[in-house]
Amino acid sequence: MEEKLNRRPHRMELENRGAGRITGIQDVVSFDENQVVLDTDMGLLTIKGKNLHVSRLTLEKGEVDIEGNVDSLTYSSNASYRKSGESLLSRLFK
């Protein structure tokens, strides 16, 4: 029930497969130059490509901007990730 109260509008804009803005982000699971994995209100979003770069991240607003060559966008269930309860940022600052 609490999860539904924290939902933000989920929207994705991708321009020419090179720059994108995504809202409704709960957390950044992982990222490198070939893959970005985001926990969204609609499930885990995996973005694959080349030279990917997170140019702006605002978790308070649930927004992220990504640049690079996007090859694919894939949604999957985020139930197992949410059960682990540990975000990328919390793992980085241990």
ABEGO torsion letter per residue (X at the ends): XAAAAABBBBBBBBBGGABBBBBGBABBABBBAABBBBBBAAEBBBBBEBGBBBABBBAAAGBBBBBEBBABBBBBBAAAAAAAGBBAAAAAAX
